[in-house]
């Protein structure tokens, strides 16, 4: 379980993690919510809010835990991410590398404009796209 957040709810293997509103110093933190749920032999991770250096610990620990719980890997829905910087990209690439080392995969299926821009500029979209399609797909409803 992520160190910085407590699941807001857990139901049928589905967990929602929410970043704290304030840092220990009292400084406001960006809004971030991560939902993890099993879909077959994989874990679907849906991220909402802002992914930056203040949120990278929560994202990293949540993705690591979800990868351990999955049999074949992770599917990410980043379509509700308002802000995405290099720290978020580094996390995705590190988790992808870890997944591959474990014989699993990490695929990004849906992205927001902010995520798409960064993945396109850095030419990392092909590394994270599912093998059958490089564009967004639809996920089953919760």
QUIFEN-V76586 format. One record per pair of residues at least 24 apart in sequence whose C-alpha atoms are under 6 Angstrom apart, sorted by the first residue. I is the first residue (numbers start at 1). J is the second residue. D is the distance in whole Angstrom. If there is no record, write none. Layout:
i/j/d
I/J/D
I/J/D
This chain:
i/j/d
2/58/6
2/61/5
2/62/5
4/58/6
13/37/6
41/71/5
41/72/6
42/70/5
42/72/5
42/73/5
42/74/6
43/70/6
43/74/5
44/74/6
44/75/5
44/76/6
45/76/5
46/76/6
46/77/5
47/78/5
48/80/5
48/81/5
49/81/5
49/82/5
50/81/6
50/82/5
50/83/5
51/83/6
51/84/5
51/88/6
52/85/6
52/87/6
53/87/6
72/104/5
73/104/5
73/105/5
73/106/6
74/106/5
75/106/6
75/107/5
75/108/6
76/108/5
76/109/6
77/109/6
77/110/5
78/110/6
78/111/5
79/110/5
79/111/4
79/112/4
81/112/6
83/114/6
84/115/6
109/136/5
109/137/6
110/136/4
